[in-house]
Amino acid sequence: MTHIVSTQETLGGEPRIKGRRIGVLHVATRIVDKGEHPEDVAADYRLDLAAVHHALAYYYDHPDEMQEWREKKHQTAQRVKEQQLDPEKFRQHA
């Protein structure tokens, strides 16, 4: 049986498929947001289909947590984008 785990040292604590560095949110983004088929996601990551469905079940069972992770990822992406546009700003924070 596939389990969803969260450890600070892997993906910064984001829930993920046990034994893999594949986050629940990543799986859900591909299937829920982009409309990809679970079978395709499973094949791309060499997962069994059950692992993909466990990730989706976790996603739907923890909507508040998943929204928090979405926001964290969005904020991180914004910071990276700003640093790429303004290298001087990056140097000030280093």
Z-matrix of the N, CA and C atoms (Angstrom, degrees):
N
C 1 1.453
C 2 1.530 1 109.14
N 3 1.288 2 116.76 1 135.64
C 4 1.457 3 122.65 2 179.01
C 5 1.524 4 109.59 3 -83.30
N 6 1.304 5 115.09 4 138.00
C 7 1.456 6 120.21 5 178.95
C 8 1.518 7 109.73 6 -119.97
N 9 1.295 8 115.04 7 155.04
C 10 1.457 9 121.84 8 174.04
C 11 1.524 10 106.47 9 -101.47
N 12 1.317 11 115.90 10 130.87
C 13 1.459 12 121.23 11 -178.88
C 14 1.522 13 109.83 12 -128.06
N 15 1.309 14 114.33 13 165.47
C 16 1.463 15 121.18 14 177.21
C 17 1.519 16 107.81 15 -142.97
N 18 1.331 17 115.89 16 116.82
C 19 1.459 18 121.02 17 177.05
C 20 1.520 19 108.04 18 -132.16
N 21 1.307 20 115.56 19 136.02
C 22 1.464 21 120.48 20 -174.82
C 23 1.525 22 112.32 21 -59.07
N 24 1.329 23 117.18 22 -32.97
C 25 1.465 24 119.75 23 -176.13
C 26 1.531 25 113.54 24 -78.81
N 27 1.314 26 118.10 25 -7.28
C 28 1.468 27 120.75 26 178.09
C 29 1.518 28 108.76 27 -124.02
N 30 1.310 29 116.68 28 121.36
C 31 1.472 30 124.04 29 -178.45
C 32 1.524 31 112.27 30 57.74
N 33 1.315 32 116.21 31 26.46
C 34 1.460 33 119.98 32 176.69
C 35 1.517 34 114.25 33 63.31
N 36 1.329 35 116.58 34 21.99
C 37 1.464 36 120.34 35 178.78
C 38 1.514 37 114.43 36 96.75
N 39 1.317 38 117.05 37 -2.62
C 40 1.468 39 120.05 38 178.83
C 41 1.527 40 109.50 39 -63.76
N 42 1.321 41 118.16 40 136.11
C 43 1.465 42 120.23 41 177.50
C 44 1.531 43 110.65 42 -57.04
N 45 1.329 44 115.11 43 137.02
C 46 1.459 45 120.12 44 -175.66
C 47 1.518 46 110.06 45 -146.87
N 48 1.309 47 114.99 46 169.21
C 49 1.448 48 121.13 47 176.84
C 50 1.530 49 108.17 48 -74.75
N 51 1.316 50 115.90 49 128.00
C 52 1.473 51 121.38 50 -176.32
C 53 1.523 52 110.61 51 -55.46
N 54 1.323 53 114.67 52 132.30
C 55 1.458 54 121.11 53 178.53
C 56 1.516 55 113.91 54 83.13
N 57 1.306 56 116.95 55 1.30
C 58 1.472 57 121.50 56 -178.49
C 59 1.526 58 109.60 57 -133.60
N 60 1.311 59 115.78 58 162.80
C 61 1.469 60 121.56 59 175.05
C 62 1.532 61 109.38 60 -103.55
N 63 1.303 62 115.08 61 41.33
C 64 1.460 63 120.89 62 -178.86
C 65 1.524 64 107.30 63 -113.14
N 66 1.341 65 115.10 64 111.07
C 67 1.454 66 120.80 65 -176.51
C 68 1.519 67 113.22 66 -75.37
N 69 1.331 68 113.99 67 150.19
C 70 1.459 69 121.15 68 175.93
C 71 1.528 70 109.79 69 -56.36
N 72 1.317 71 116.38 70 -44.36
C 73 1.459 72 120.06 71 -177.63
C 74 1.525 73 111.42 72 -64.41
N 75 1.302 74 117.23 73 -34.81
C 76 1.463 75 120.17 74 178.64
C 77 1.526 76 110.55 75 -64.66
N 78 1.314 77 116.02 76 -44.71
C 79 1.467 78 120.51 77 177.90
C 80 1.529 79 109.75 78 -62.18
N 81 1.333 80 115.83 79 -48.06
C 82 1.468 81 120.14 80 -178.46
C 83 1.523 82 112.02 81 -63.26
N 84 1.318 83 117.10 82 -38.51
C 85 1.463 84 120.19 83 179.54
C 86 1.529 85 110.36 84 -59.84
N 87 1.298 86 116.66 85 -43.85
C 88 1.466 87 119.79 86 -178.79
C 89 1.523 88 111.86 87 -66.92
N 90 1.324 89 116.66 88 -38.67
C 91 1.464 90 119.42 89 -174.95
C 92 1.525 91 111.48 90 -88.28
N 93 1.321 92 117.29 91 -51.09
C 94 1.459 93 121.51 92 -175.32
C 95 1.524 94 111.54 93 -74.77
N 96 1.334 95 116.70 94 -49.39
C 97 1.460 96 120.67 95 -174.77
C 98 1.530 97 113.25 96 -80.96
N 99 1.328 98 115.79 97 -40.39
C 100 1.466 99 119.35 98 -174.39
C 101 1.518 100 113.57 99 -99.08
N 102 1.323 101 117.69 100 -8.34
C 103 1.450 102 121.08 101 175.90
C 104 1.518 103 115.76 102 75.25
N 105 1.322 104 116.51 103 19.89
C 106 1.461 105 119.09 104 178.33
C 107 1.529 106 109.77 105 -74.36
N 108 1.291 107 116.36 106 158.81
C 109 1.458 108 121.73 107 179.61
C 110 1.524 109 110.23 108 -83.55
N 111 1.335 110 116.99 109 138.82
C 112 1.470 111 119.89 110 178.43
C 113 1.524 112 112.82 111 -54.27
N 114 1.315 113 117.04 112 -36.64
C 115 1.462 114 120.31 113 179.90
C 116 1.531 115 111.59 114 -62.53
N 117 1.321 116 116.46 115 -37.71
C 118 1.463 117 120.37 116 179.37
C 119 1.530 118 111.25 117 -69.10
N 120 1.322 119 115.89 118 -41.32
C 121 1.469 120 120.17 119 178.35
C 122 1.536 121 109.17 120 -63.74
N 123 1.309 122 116.84 121 -44.30
C 124 1.463 123 120.58 122 178.18
C 125 1.523 124 110.59 123 -59.00
N 126 1.307 125 117.07 124 -45.20
C 127 1.468 126 120.65 125 -179.06
C 128 1.529 127 110.84 126 -65.24
N 129 1.322 128 117.62 127 -42.22
C 130 1.465 129 120.89 128 -179.03
C 131 1.526 130 112.23 129 -60.04
N 132 1.316 131 116.90 130 -35.93
C 133 1.462 132 120.92 131 -176.61
C 134 1.529 133 113.17 132 -104.46
N 135 1.318 134 115.83 133 8.14
C 136 1.465 135 121.20 134 -178.79
C 137 1.529 136 111.43 135 53.37
N 138 1.320 137 114.60 136 48.07
C 139 1.459 138 122.38 137 176.77
C 140 1.514 139 108.78 138 -109.17
N 141 1.317 140 116.06 139 156.11
C 142 1.453 141 116.15 140 170.24
C 143 1.530 142 106.97 141 -79.95
N 144 1.302 143 115.56 142 157.41
C 145 1.457 144 120.76 143 -175.87
C 146 1.527 145 111.25 144 -60.97
N 147 1.321 146 116.86 145 -32.12
C 148 1.465 147 120.21 146 178.75
C 149 1.529 148 111.08 147 -60.36
N 150 1.331 149 117.84 148 -38.89
C 151 1.471 150 121.15 149 179.90
C 152 1.522 151 110.55 150 -61.83
N 153 1.314 152 116.39 151 -40.59
C 154 1.464 153 120.67 152 178.43
C 155 1.525 154 109.73 153 -64.20
N 156 1.309 155 117.20 154 -43.16
C 157 1.464 156 120.26 155 -179.75
C 158 1.529 157 111.94 156 -69.77
N 159 1.332 158 117.94 157 -32.11
C 160 1.465 159 120.29 158 173.88
C 161 1.533 160 109.65 159 -63.72
N 162 1.317 161 116.27 160 -42.35
C 163 1.469 162 119.84 161 178.27
C 164 1.523 163 110.71 162 -62.12
N 165 1.319 164 116.69 163 -43.33
C 166 1.473 165 119.96 164 178.72
C 167 1.527 166 111.44 165 -65.28
N 168 1.322 167 116.83 166 -39.86
C 169 1.468 168 119.71 167 178.21
C 170 1.527 169 110.23 168 -61.84
N 171 1.336 170 116.46 169 -42.80
C 172 1.462 171 120.23 170 178.07
C 173 1.531 172 109.84 171 -62.12
N 174 1.301 173 116.21 172 -43.82
C 175 1.471 174 121.84 173 179.42
C 176 1.531 175 110.72 174 -55.96
N 177 1.322 176 116.33 175 -48.51
C 178 1.463 177 120.22 176 -177.83
C 179 1.531 178 112.68 177 -74.63
N 180 1.323 179 117.69 178 -27.59
C 181 1.465 180 121.06 179 179.08
C 182 1.526 181 112.99 180 -78.34
N 183 1.336 182 118.03 181 -16.80
C 184 1.473 183 122.49 182 -176.02
C 185 1.538 184 111.10 183 -130.02
N 186 1.330 185 117.86 184 60.29
C 187 1.472 186 119.36 185 -174.68
C 188 1.528 187 114.21 186 -62.78
N 189 1.319 188 117.93 187 -38.47
C 190 1.472 189 119.75 188 -179.28
C 191 1.525 190 111.10 189 -66.36
N 192 1.317 191 116.27 190 -44.01
C 193 1.462 192 120.41 191 178.35
C 194 1.527 193 110.97 192 -62.57
N 195 1.314 194 116.57 193 -42.36
C 196 1.467 195 120.17 194 -179.18
C 197 1.534 196 110.54 195 -65.61
N 198 1.330 197 117.32 196 -37.39
C 199 1.463 198 120.16 197 176.98
C 200 1.525 199 110.63 198 -64.69
N 201 1.325 200 117.11 199 -39.13
C 202 1.465 201 120.40 200 177.10
C 203 1.525 202 111.03 201 -61.81
N 204 1.335 203 116.50 202 -42.59
C 205 1.463 204 119.62 203 178.72
C 206 1.521 205 110.87 204 -66.10
N 207 1.318 206 117.97 205 -38.71
C 208 1.477 207 120.68 206 176.23
C 209 1.526 208 110.34 207 -58.98
N 210 1.326 209 115.84 208 -44.94
C 211 1.468 210 120.29 209 -179.06
C 212 1.529 211 111.14 210 -65.17
N 213 1.322 212 117.35 211 -41.79
C 214 1.470 213 120.53 212 177.86
C 215 1.526 214 110.65 213 -60.38
N 216 1.318 215 116.01 214 -45.31
C 217 1.466 216 120.05 215 -179.67
C 218 1.532 217 110.55 216 -64.55
N 219 1.312 218 116.81 217 -39.95
C 220 1.467 219 120.33 218 179.02
C 221 1.535 220 110.14 219 -64.01
N 222 1.325 221 117.52 220 -44.31
C 223 1.462 222 121.30 221 179.26
C 224 1.525 223 111.19 222 -62.76
N 225 1.311 224 116.74 223 -41.55
C 226 1.464 225 120.63 224 178.22
C 227 1.524 226 110.54 225 -63.27
N 228 1.321 227 116.63 226 -43.92
C 229 1.467 228 120.75 227 179.24
C 230 1.529 229 110.47 228 -62.38
N 231 1.314 230 117.22 229 -38.77
C 232 1.471 231 120.89 230 178.47
C 233 1.523 232 110.77 231 -63.93
N 234 1.340 233 116.52 232 -43.76
C 235 1.471 234 120.10 233 179.77
C 236 1.529 235 110.70 234 -62.77
N 237 1.313 236 116.54 235 -43.09
C 238 1.463 237 120.43 236 179.56
C 239 1.519 238 109.81 237 -63.03
N 240 1.312 239 116.55 238 -43.98
C 241 1.467 240 120.71 239 179.76
C 242 1.531 241 110.64 240 -61.35
N 243 1.319 242 117.03 241 -43.79
C 244 1.461 243 120.81 242 179.21
C 245 1.524 244 111.31 243 -63.13
N 246 1.314 245 116.92 244 -39.96
C 247 1.458 246 120.72 245 179.76
C 248 1.520 247 111.19 246 -67.77
N 249 1.307 248 117.16 247 -34.33
C 250 1.457 249 120.43 248 178.27
C 251 1.521 250 110.32 249 -69.42
N 252 1.319 251 116.60 250 -33.54
C 253 1.462 252 120.52 251 -179.76
C 254 1.520 253 111.76 252 -79.17
N 255 1.329 254 117.04 253 -26.47
C 256 1.456 255 121.18 254 -176.44
C 257 1.532 256 109.49 255 -135.44
N 258 1.341 257 117.79 256 84.71
C 259 1.464 258 120.43 257 -177.32
C 260 1.520 259 113.10 258 -59.45
N 261 1.339 260 117.90 259 -29.13
C 262 1.455 261 121.07 260 179.37
C 263 1.537 262 110.49 261 -63.65
N 264 1.303 263 116.62 262 -38.05
C 265 1.466 264 121.34 263 177.78
C 266 1.534 265 110.05 264 -61.70
N 267 1.317 266 116.51 265 -38.40
C 268 1.465 267 121.65 266 178.83
C 269 1.532 268 109.28 267 -63.61
N 270 1.298 269 117.58 268 -44.87
C 271 1.467 270 121.64 269 -178.81
C 272 1.524 271 111.58 270 -61.83
N 273 1.328 272 116.62 271 -33.94
C 274 1.466 273 120.46 272 -179.46
C 275 1.516 274 111.36 273 -67.76
N 276 1.356 275 117.61 274 -29.74
C 277 1.446 276 121.18 275 -177.65
C 278 1.518 277 112.64 276 -92.47
N 279 1.316 278 116.88 277 -8.37
C 280 1.481 279 120.15 278 -177.18
C 281 1.512 280 111.45 279 -79.07
